[in-house]
Amino acid sequence: MGRKPNYGQQRADVNRAKQAKKDAKLREREEAVARRKASGQADEPETEDLIDKPARD
């Protein structure tokens, strides 16, 4: 006869795996940000250049 399923342990395993995946993704994003900052690129494009220039009509 088999053992009684331990649903709480199974749920904890799933949650642990989800958290590990989220942590890995966050770490990759933070490394990408660090690489961009190290290379001198800004996170967002400069909008000041667009504001200062007159529109072409």
CHARMM internal coordinates of N, CA and C (Angstrom, degrees):
IC EDIT
DIST 1 N 1 CA 1.4402
DIST 1 CA 1 C 1.5293
ANGL 1 N 1 CA 1 C 108.84
DIST 1 C 2 N 1.3402
ANGL 1 CA 1 C 2 N 115.54
DIHE 1 N 1 CA 1 C 2 N 137.95
DIST 2 N 2 CA 1.4592
ANGL 1 C 2 N 2 CA 120.85
DIHE 1 CA 1 C 2 N 2 CA -177.05
DIST 2 CA 2 C 1.5133
ANGL 2 N 2 CA 2 C 112.51
DIHE 1 C 2 N 2 CA 2 C -78.73
DIST 2 C 3 N 1.2776
ANGL 2 CA 2 C 3 N 113.31
DIHE 2 N 2 CA 2 C 3 N 165.32
DIST 3 N 3 CA 1.4725
ANGL 2 C 3 N 3 CA 118.90
DIHE 2 CA 2 C 3 N 3 CA 177.50
DIST 3 CA 3 C 1.5210
ANGL 3 N 3 CA 3 C 111.15
DIHE 2 C 3 N 3 CA 3 C -76.92
DIST 3 C 4 N 1.2950
ANGL 3 CA 3 C 4 N 114.86
DIHE 3 N 3 CA 3 C 4 N 158.10
DIST 4 N 4 CA 1.4565
ANGL 3 C 4 N 4 CA 121.44
DIHE 3 CA 3 C 4 N 4 CA 175.60
DIST 4 CA 4 C 1.5391
ANGL 4 N 4 CA 4 C 107.85
DIHE 3 C 4 N 4 CA 4 C -71.30
DIST 4 C 5 N 1.3331
ANGL 4 CA 4 C 5 N 118.50
DIHE 4 N 4 CA 4 C 5 N 132.56
DIST 5 N 5 CA 1.4692
ANGL 4 C 5 N 5 CA 119.75
DIHE 4 CA 4 C 5 N 5 CA -178.93
DIST 5 CA 5 C 1.5288
ANGL 5 N 5 CA 5 C 111.31
DIHE 4 C 5 N 5 CA 5 C -65.33
DIST 5 C 6 N 1.3104
ANGL 5 CA 5 C 6 N 114.04
DIHE 5 N 5 CA 5 C 6 N 139.50
DIST 6 N 6 CA 1.4590
ANGL 5 C 6 N 6 CA 120.38
DIHE 5 CA 5 C 6 N 6 CA 178.75
DIST 6 CA 6 C 1.5317
ANGL 6 N 6 CA 6 C 107.84
DIHE 5 C 6 N 6 CA 6 C -102.95
DIST 6 C 7 N 1.3268
ANGL 6 CA 6 C 7 N 115.67
DIHE 6 N 6 CA 6 C 7 N 88.33
DIST 7 N 7 CA 1.4524
ANGL 6 C 7 N 7 CA 120.68
DIHE 6 CA 6 C 7 N 7 CA -174.83
DIST 7 CA 7 C 1.5246
ANGL 7 N 7 CA 7 C 111.93
DIHE 6 C 7 N 7 CA 7 C -65.85
DIST 7 C 8 N 1.3049
ANGL 7 CA 7 C 8 N 117.15
DIHE 7 N 7 CA 7 C 8 N -33.21
DIST 8 N 8 CA 1.4657
ANGL 7 C 8 N 8 CA 120.14
DIHE 7 CA 7 C 8 N 8 CA 178.59
DIST 8 CA 8 C 1.5181
ANGL 8 N 8 CA 8 C 111.64
DIHE 7 C 8 N 8 CA 8 C -62.89
DIST 8 C 9 N 1.3104
ANGL 8 CA 8 C 9 N 117.54
DIHE 8 N 8 CA 8 C 9 N -40.91
DIST 9 N 9 CA 1.4603
ANGL 8 C 9 N 9 CA 121.23
DIHE 8 CA 8 C 9 N 9 CA 178.98
DIST 9 CA 9 C 1.5320
ANGL 9 N 9 CA 9 C 110.26
DIHE 8 C 9 N 9 CA 9 C -68.15
DIST 9 C 10 N 1.3355
ANGL 9 CA 9 C 10 N 116.57
DIHE 9 N 9 CA 9 C 10 N -40.18
DIST 10 N 10 CA 1.4602
ANGL 9 C 10 N 10 CA 119.89
DIHE 9 CA 9 C 10 N 10 CA 178.32
DIST 10 CA 10 C 1.5269
ANGL 10 N 10 CA 10 C 110.61
DIHE 9 C 10 N 10 CA 10 C -62.64
DIST 10 C 11 N 1.3230
ANGL 10 CA 10 C 11 N 115.85
DIHE 10 N 10 CA 10 C 11 N -42.53
DIST 11 N 11 CA 1.4659
ANGL 10 C 11 N 11 CA 120.60
DIHE 10 CA 10 C 11 N 11 CA 179.47
DIST 11 CA 11 C 1.5286
ANGL 11 N 11 CA 11 C 109.93
DIHE 10 C 11 N 11 CA 11 C -64.34
DIST 11 C 12 N 1.3270
ANGL 11 CA 11 C 12 N 117.21
DIHE 11 N 11 CA 11 C 12 N -40.68
DIST 12 N 12 CA 1.4611
ANGL 11 C 12 N 12 CA 120.90
DIHE 11 CA 11 C 12 N 12 CA 178.57
DIST 12 CA 12 C 1.5295
ANGL 12 N 12 CA 12 C 110.71
DIHE 11 C 12 N 12 CA 12 C -63.23
DIST 12 C 13 N 1.3366
ANGL 12 CA 12 C 13 N 117.10
DIHE 12 N 12 CA 12 C 13 N -38.82
DIST 13 N 13 CA 1.4625
ANGL 12 C 13 N 13 CA 120.95
DIHE 12 CA 12 C 13 N 13 CA 177.88
DIST 13 CA 13 C 1.5338
ANGL 13 N 13 CA 13 C 110.73
DIHE 12 C 13 N 13 CA 13 C -63.00
DIST 13 C 14 N 1.3246
ANGL 13 CA 13 C 14 N 115.93
DIHE 13 N 13 CA 13 C 14 N -43.83
DIST 14 N 14 CA 1.4609
ANGL 13 C 14 N 14 CA 120.53
DIHE 13 CA 13 C 14 N 14 CA 179.31
DIST 14 CA 14 C 1.5234
ANGL 14 N 14 CA 14 C 109.94
DIHE 13 C 14 N 14 CA 14 C -63.89
DIST 14 C 15 N 1.3296
ANGL 14 CA 14 C 15 N 117.12
DIHE 14 N 14 CA 14 C 15 N -45.70
DIST 15 N 15 CA 1.4660
ANGL 14 C 15 N 15 CA 120.44
DIHE 14 CA 14 C 15 N 15 CA 179.81
DIST 15 CA 15 C 1.5172
ANGL 15 N 15 CA 15 C 111.53
DIHE 14 C 15 N 15 CA 15 C -62.91
DIST 15 C 16 N 1.3289
ANGL 15 CA 15 C 16 N 116.77
DIHE 15 N 15 CA 15 C 16 N -38.66
DIST 16 N 16 CA 1.4658
ANGL 15 C 16 N 16 CA 121.15
DIHE 15 CA 15 C 16 N 16 CA 178.64
DIST 16 CA 16 C 1.5280
ANGL 16 N 16 CA 16 C 110.21
DIHE 15 C 16 N 16 CA 16 C -63.36
DIST 16 C 17 N 1.3226
ANGL 16 CA 16 C 17 N 116.89
DIHE 16 N 16 CA 16 C 17 N -42.24
DIST 17 N 17 CA 1.4620
ANGL 16 C 17 N 17 CA 121.23
DIHE 16 CA 16 C 17 N 17 CA 179.42
DIST 17 CA 17 C 1.5318
ANGL 17 N 17 CA 17 C 110.89
DIHE 16 C 17 N 17 CA 17 C -66.05
DIST 17 C 18 N 1.3323
ANGL 17 CA 17 C 18 N 116.75
DIHE 17 N 17 CA 17 C 18 N -41.35
DIST 18 N 18 CA 1.4614
ANGL 17 C 18 N 18 CA 120.52
DIHE 17 CA 17 C 18 N 18 CA 178.53
DIST 18 CA 18 C 1.5166
ANGL 18 N 18 CA 18 C 111.16
DIHE 17 C 18 N 18 CA 18 C -62.74
DIST 18 C 19 N 1.3231
ANGL 18 CA 18 C 19 N 116.91
DIHE 18 N 18 CA 18 C 19 N -43.38
DIST 19 N 19 CA 1.4596
ANGL 18 C 19 N 19 CA 121.23
DIHE 18 CA 18 C 19 N 19 CA -179.21
DIST 19 CA 19 C 1.5289
ANGL 19 N 19 CA 19 C 110.51
DIHE 18 C 19 N 19 CA 19 C -65.81
DIST 19 C 20 N 1.3242
ANGL 19 CA 19 C 20 N 117.44
DIHE 19 N 19 CA 19 C 20 N -39.26
DIST 20 N 20 CA 1.4602
ANGL 19 C 20 N 20 CA 120.73
DIHE 19 CA 19 C 20 N 20 CA 178.80
DIST 20 CA 20 C 1.5270
ANGL 20 N 20 CA 20 C 110.25
DIHE 19 C 20 N 20 CA 20 C -64.18
DIST 20 C 21 N 1.3214
ANGL 20 CA 20 C 21 N 116.66
DIHE 20 N 20 CA 20 C 21 N -39.67
DIST 21 N 21 CA 1.4644
ANGL 20 C 21 N 21 CA 120.66
DIHE 20 CA 20 C 21 N 21 CA 178.79
DIST 21 CA 21 C 1.5235
ANGL 21 N 21 CA 21 C 110.63
DIHE 20 C 21 N 21 CA 21 C -66.14
DIST 21 C 22 N 1.3304
ANGL 21 CA 21 C 22 N 117.13
DIHE 21 N 21 CA 21 C 22 N -42.88
DIST 22 N 22 CA 1.4625
ANGL 21 C 22 N 22 CA 120.94
DIHE 21 CA 21 C 22 N 22 CA 178.50
DIST 22 CA 22 C 1.5273
ANGL 22 N 22 CA 22 C 110.92
DIHE 21 C 22 N 22 CA 22 C -63.49
DIST 22 C 23 N 1.3373
ANGL 22 CA 22 C 23 N 116.66
DIHE 22 N 22 CA 22 C 23 N -41.41
DIST 23 N 23 CA 1.4654
ANGL 22 C 23 N 23 CA 120.76
DIHE 22 CA 22 C 23 N 23 CA 179.19
DIST 23 CA 23 C 1.5293
ANGL 23 N 23 CA 23 C 111.18
DIHE 22 C 23 N 23 CA 23 C -63.61
DIST 23 C 24 N 1.3325
ANGL 23 CA 23 C 24 N 116.62
DIHE 23 N 23 CA 23 C 24 N -40.68
DIST 24 N 24 CA 1.4605
ANGL 23 C 24 N 24 CA 120.60
DIHE 23 CA 23 C 24 N 24 CA 179.63
DIST 24 CA 24 C 1.5331
ANGL 24 N 24 CA 24 C 110.23
DIHE 23 C 24 N 24 CA 24 C -65.17
DIST 24 C 25 N 1.3172
ANGL 24 CA 24 C 25 N 116.50
DIHE 24 N 24 CA 24 C 25 N -41.99
DIST 25 N 25 CA 1.4607
ANGL 24 C 25 N 25 CA 120.66
DIHE 24 CA 24 C 25 N 25 CA 179.93
DIST 25 CA 25 C 1.5324
ANGL 25 N 25 CA 25 C 110.19
DIHE 24 C 25 N 25 CA 25 C -65.27
DIST 25 C 26 N 1.3265
ANGL 25 CA 25 C 26 N 117.16
DIHE 25 N 25 CA 25 C 26 N -42.91
DIST 26 N 26 CA 1.4547
ANGL 25 C 26 N 26 CA 121.26
DIHE 25 CA 25 C 26 N 26 CA 178.51
DIST 26 CA 26 C 1.5247
ANGL 26 N 26 CA 26 C 110.66
DIHE 25 C 26 N 26 CA 26 C -62.69
DIST 26 C 27 N 1.3238
ANGL 26 CA 26 C 27 N 116.64
DIHE 26 N 26 CA 26 C 27 N -42.43
DIST 27 N 27 CA 1.4586
ANGL 26 C 27 N 27 CA 120.89
DIHE 26 CA 26 C 27 N 27 CA 179.57
DIST 27 CA 27 C 1.5345
ANGL 27 N 27 CA 27 C 110.48
DIHE 26 C 27 N 27 CA 27 C -62.23
DIST 27 C 28 N 1.3516
ANGL 27 CA 27 C 28 N 117.35
DIHE 27 N 27 CA 27 C 28 N -41.27
DIST 28 N 28 CA 1.4562
ANGL 27 C 28 N 28 CA 121.03
DIHE 27 CA 27 C 28 N 28 CA 178.23
DIST 28 CA 28 C 1.5234
ANGL 28 N 28 CA 28 C 110.96
DIHE 27 C 28 N 28 CA 28 C -63.61
DIST 28 C 29 N 1.3342
ANGL 28 CA 28 C 29 N 116.52
DIHE 28 N 28 CA 28 C 29 N -41.29
DIST 29 N 29 CA 1.4657
ANGL 28 C 29 N 29 CA 119.57
DIHE 28 CA 28 C 29 N 29 CA 179.30
DIST 29 CA 29 C 1.5169
ANGL 29 N 29 CA 29 C 111.17
DIHE 28 C 29 N 29 CA 29 C -65.54
DIST 29 C 30 N 1.3275
ANGL 29 CA 29 C 30 N 117.29
DIHE 29 N 29 CA 29 C 30 N -41.04
DIST 30 N 30 CA 1.4620
ANGL 29 C 30 N 30 CA 120.58
DIHE 29 CA 29 C 30 N 30 CA 178.84
DIST 30 CA 30 C 1.5233
ANGL 30 N 30 CA 30 C 110.79
DIHE 29 C 30 N 30 CA 30 C -64.78
DIST 30 C 31 N 1.3305
ANGL 30 CA 30 C 31 N 117.52
DIHE 30 N 30 CA 30 C 31 N -38.28
DIST 31 N 31 CA 1.4606
ANGL 30 C 31 N 31 CA 120.51
DIHE 30 CA 30 C 31 N 31 CA 177.20
DIST 31 CA 31 C 1.5256
ANGL 31 N 31 CA 31 C 110.81
DIHE 30 C 31 N 31 CA 31 C -65.68
DIST 31 C 32 N 1.3245
ANGL 31 CA 31 C 32 N 117.03
DIHE 31 N 31 CA 31 C 32 N -38.34
DIST 32 N 32 CA 1.4602
ANGL 31 C 32 N 32 CA 120.79
DIHE 31 CA 31 C 32 N 32 CA 178.21
DIST 32 CA 32 C 1.5278
ANGL 32 N 32 CA 32 C 110.43
DIHE 31 C 32 N 32 CA 32 C -64.65
DIST 32 C 33 N 1.3165
ANGL 32 CA 32 C 33 N 117.11
DIHE 32 N 32 CA 32 C 33 N -40.09
DIST 33 N 33 CA 1.4620
ANGL 32 C 33 N 33 CA 121.06
DIHE 32 CA 32 C 33 N 33 CA 177.77
DIST 33 CA 33 C 1.5232
ANGL 33 N 33 CA 33 C 109.45
DIHE 32 C 33 N 33 CA 33 C -64.13
DIST 33 C 34 N 1.3216
ANGL 33 CA 33 C 34 N 117.05
DIHE 33 N 33 CA 33 C 34 N -43.10
DIST 34 N 34 CA 1.4611
ANGL 33 C 34 N 34 CA 120.61
DIHE 33 CA 33 C 34 N 34 CA 179.69
DIST 34 CA 34 C 1.5263
ANGL 34 N 34 CA 34 C 110.50
DIHE 33 C 34 N 34 CA 34 C -62.81
DIST 34 C 35 N 1.3304
ANGL 34 CA 34 C 35 N 117.25
DIHE 34 N 34 CA 34 C 35 N -39.53
DIST 35 N 35 CA 1.4699
ANGL 34 C 35 N 35 CA 120.02
DIHE 34 CA 34 C 35 N 35 CA 178.39
DIST 35 CA 35 C 1.5213
ANGL 35 N 35 CA 35 C 110.79
DIHE 34 C 35 N 35 CA 35 C -64.65
DIST 35 C 36 N 1.3533
ANGL 35 CA 35 C 36 N 116.88
DIHE 35 N 35 CA 35 C 36 N -42.31
DIST 36 N 36 CA 1.4651
ANGL 35 C 36 N 36 CA 119.89
DIHE 35 CA 35 C 36 N 36 CA 179.32
DIST 36 CA 36 C 1.5173
ANGL 36 N 36 CA 36 C 110.65
DIHE 35 C 36 N 36 CA 36 C -63.52
DIST 36 C 37 N 1.3261
ANGL 36 CA 36 C 37 N 116.72
DIHE 36 N 36 CA 36 C 37 N -43.35
DIST 37 N 37 CA 1.4578
ANGL 36 C 37 N 37 CA 119.78
DIHE 36 CA 36 C 37 N 37 CA -179.70
DIST 37 CA 37 C 1.5228
ANGL 37 N 37 CA 37 C 111.20
DIHE 36 C 37 N 37 CA 37 C -66.30
DIST 37 C 38 N 1.3242
ANGL 37 CA 37 C 38 N 117.20
DIHE 37 N 37 CA 37 C 38 N -36.47
DIST 38 N 38 CA 1.4582
ANGL 37 C 38 N 38 CA 121.08
DIHE 37 CA 37 C 38 N 38 CA 179.77
DIST 38 CA 38 C 1.5253
ANGL 38 N 38 CA 38 C 111.04
DIHE 37 C 38 N 38 CA 38 C -67.88
DIST 38 C 39 N 1.3256
ANGL 38 CA 38 C 39 N 117.15
DIHE 38 N 38 CA 38 C 39 N -32.66
DIST 39 N 39 CA 1.4613
ANGL 38 C 39 N 39 CA 119.96
DIHE 38 CA 38 C 39 N 39 CA -179.43
DIST 39 CA 39 C 1.5249
ANGL 39 N 39 CA 39 C 111.53
DIHE 38 C 39 N 39 CA 39 C -84.40
DIST 39 C 40 N 1.3173
ANGL 39 CA 39 C 40 N 117.73
DIHE 39 N 39 CA 39 C 40 N -6.40
DIST 40 N 40 CA 1.4593
ANGL 39 C 40 N 40 CA 121.00
DIHE 39 CA 39 C 40 N 40 CA 175.75
DIST 40 CA 40 C 1.5079
ANGL 40 N 40 CA 40 C 115.08
DIHE 39 C 40 N 40 CA 40 C 92.05
DIST 40 C 41 N 1.2979
ANGL 40 CA 40 C 41 N 118.86
DIHE 40 N 40 CA 40 C 41 N 6.83
DIST 41 N 41 CA 1.4529
ANGL 40 C 41 N 41 CA 120.88
DIHE 40 CA 40 C 41 N 41 CA 178.58
DIST 41 CA 41 C 1.5175
ANGL 41 N 41 CA 41 C 109.47
DIHE 40 C 41 N 41 CA 41 C -86.49
DIST 41 C 42 N 1.3177
ANGL 41 CA 41 C 42 N 115.56
DIHE 41 N 41 CA 41 C 42 N 143.61
DIST 42 N 42 CA 1.4611
ANGL 41 C 42 N 42 CA 120.73
DIHE 41 CA 41 C 42 N 42 CA 177.01
DIST 42 CA 42 C 1.5256
ANGL 42 N 42 CA 42 C 109.17
DIHE 41 C 42 N 42 CA 42 C -83.30
DIST 42 C 43 N 1.3324
ANGL 42 CA 42 C 43 N 116.25
DIHE 42 N 42 CA 42 C 43 N 155.47
DIST 43 N 43 CA 1.4583
ANGL 42 C 43 N 43 CA 120.66
DIHE 42 CA 42 C 43 N 43 CA 178.63
DIST 43 CA 43 C 1.5233
ANGL 43 N 43 CA 43 C 111.68
DIHE 42 C 43 N 43 CA 43 C -67.96
DIST 43 C 44 N 1.3420
ANGL 43 CA 43 C 44 N 115.95
DIHE 43 N 43 CA 43 C 44 N -36.10
DIST 44 N 44 CA 1.4544
ANGL 43 C 44 N 44 CA 120.37
DIHE 43 CA 43 C 44 N 44 CA -178.51
DIST 44 CA 44 C 1.5236
ANGL 44 N 44 CA 44 C 108.82
DIHE 43 C 44 N 44 CA 44 C -121.47
DIST 44 C 45 N 1.3235
ANGL 44 CA 44 C 45 N 117.88
DIHE 44 N 44 CA 44 C 45 N 148.49
DIST 45 N 45 CA 1.4654
ANGL 44 C 45 N 45 CA 119.51
DIHE 44 CA 44 C 45 N 45 CA 177.42
DIST 45 CA 45 C 1.5208
ANGL 45 N 45 CA 45 C 110.77
DIHE 44 C 45 N 45 CA 45 C -67.05
DIST 45 C 46 N 1.3056
ANGL 45 CA 45 C 46 N 115.42
DIHE 45 N 45 CA 45 C 46 N 148.98
DIST 46 N 46 CA 1.4601
ANGL 45 C 46 N 46 CA 120.26
DIHE 45 CA 45 C 46 N 46 CA -179.19
DIST 46 CA 46 C 1.5195
ANGL 46 N 46 CA 46 C 109.63
DIHE 45 C 46 N 46 CA 46 C -71.20
DIST 46 C 47 N 1.3110
ANGL 46 CA 46 C 47 N 116.83
DIHE 46 N 46 CA 46 C 47 N 123.20
DIST 47 N 47 CA 1.4546
ANGL 46 C 47 N 47 CA 120.84
DIHE 46 CA 46 C 47 N 47 CA 178.59
DIST 47 CA 47 C 1.5184
ANGL 47 N 47 CA 47 C 111.25
DIHE 46 C 47 N 47 CA 47 C -95.88
DIST 47 C 48 N 1.3267
ANGL 47 CA 47 C 48 N 117.96
DIHE 47 N 47 CA 47 C 48 N -13.79
DIST 48 N 48 CA 1.4602
ANGL 47 C 48 N 48 CA 121.40
DIHE 47 CA 47 C 48 N 48 CA -179.80
DIST 48 CA 48 C 1.5134
ANGL 48 N 48 CA 48 C 110.79
DIHE 47 C 48 N 48 CA 48 C -63.17
DIST 48 C 49 N 1.3238
ANGL 48 CA 48 C 49 N 117.98
DIHE 48 N 48 CA 48 C 49 N -35.60
DIST 49 N 49 CA 1.4509
ANGL 48 C 49 N 49 CA 121.14
DIHE 48 CA 48 C 49 N 49 CA 179.22
DIST 49 CA 49 C 1.5247
ANGL 49 N 49 CA 49 C 110.41
DIHE 48 C 49 N 49 CA 49 C -62.45
DIST 49 C 50 N 1.3052
ANGL 49 CA 49 C 50 N 117.32
DIHE 49 N 49 CA 49 C 50 N -37.13
DIST 50 N 50 CA 1.4511
ANGL 49 C 50 N 50 CA 120.58
DIHE 49 CA 49 C 50 N 50 CA -179.76
DIST 50 CA 50 C 1.5240
ANGL 50 N 50 CA 50 C 111.71
DIHE 49 C 50 N 50 CA 50 C -72.61
DIST 50 C 51 N 1.3140
ANGL 50 CA 50 C 51 N 117.33
DIHE 50 N 50 CA 50 C 51 N -32.39
DIST 51 N 51 CA 1.4563
ANGL 50 C 51 N 51 CA 121.52
DIHE 50 CA 50 C 51 N 51 CA -178.14
DIST 51 CA 51 C 1.5112
ANGL 51 N 51 CA 51 C 110.56
DIHE 50 C 51 N 51 CA 51 C -73.79
DIST 51 C 52 N 1.3246
ANGL 51 CA 51 C 52 N 119.27
DIHE 51 N 51 CA 51 C 52 N -39.28
DIST 52 N 52 CA 1.4577
ANGL 51 C 52 N 52 CA 122.90
DIHE 51 CA 51 C 52 N 52 CA -176.07
DIST 52 CA 52 C 1.5276
ANGL 52 N 52 CA 52 C 113.09
DIHE 51 C 52 N 52 CA 52 C -72.63
DIST 52 C 53 N 1.3081
ANGL 52 CA 52 C 53 N 117.83
DIHE 52 N 52 CA 52 C 53 N -27.91
DIST 53 N 53 CA 1.4466
ANGL 52 C 53 N 53 CA 121.02
DIHE 52 CA 52 C 53 N 53 CA -177.24
DIST 53 CA 53 C 1.5205
ANGL 53 N 53 CA 53 C 110.52
DIHE 52 C 53 N 53 CA 53 C -84.71
DIST 53 C 54 N 1.3287
ANGL 53 CA 53 C 54 N 117.10
DIHE 53 N 53 CA 53 C 54 N 136.60
DIST 54 N 54 CA 1.4688
ANGL 53 C 54 N 54 CA 119.39
DIHE 53 CA 53 C 54 N 54 CA 177.64
DIST 54 CA 54 C 1.5242
ANGL 54 N 54 CA 54 C 110.29
DIHE 53 C 54 N 54 CA 54 C -71.75
DIST 54 C 55 N 1.3159
ANGL 54 CA 54 C 55 N 115.39
DIHE 54 N 54 CA 54 C 55 N 152.27
DIST 55 N 55 CA 1.4612
ANGL 54 C 55 N 55 CA 120.79
DIHE 54 CA 54 C 55 N 55 CA -179.95
DIST 55 CA 55 C 1.5130
ANGL 55 N 55 CA 55 C 109.37
DIHE 54 C 55 N 55 CA 55 C -75.27
DIST 55 C 56 N 1.3068
ANGL 55 CA 55 C 56 N 116.60
DIHE 55 N 55 CA 55 C 56 N 145.59
DIST 56 N 56 CA 1.4525
ANGL 55 C 56 N 56 CA 121.04
DIHE 55 CA 55 C 56 N 56 CA 178.28
DIST 56 CA 56 C 1.5266
ANGL 56 N 56 CA 56 C 108.76
DIHE 55 C 56 N 56 CA 56 C -87.29
DIST 56 C 57 N 1.3236
ANGL 56 CA 56 C 57 N 114.75
DIHE 56 N 56 CA 56 C 57 N 126.89
DIST 57 N 57 CA 1.4727
ANGL 56 C 57 N 57 CA 118.87
DIHE 56 CA 56 C 57 N 57 CA 179.05
DIST 57 CA 57 C 1.4893
ANGL 57 N 57 CA 57 C 111.07
DIHE 56 C 57 N 57 CA 57 C -118.24
END
COOR INIT
IC SEED 1 N 1 CA 1 C
IC BUILD
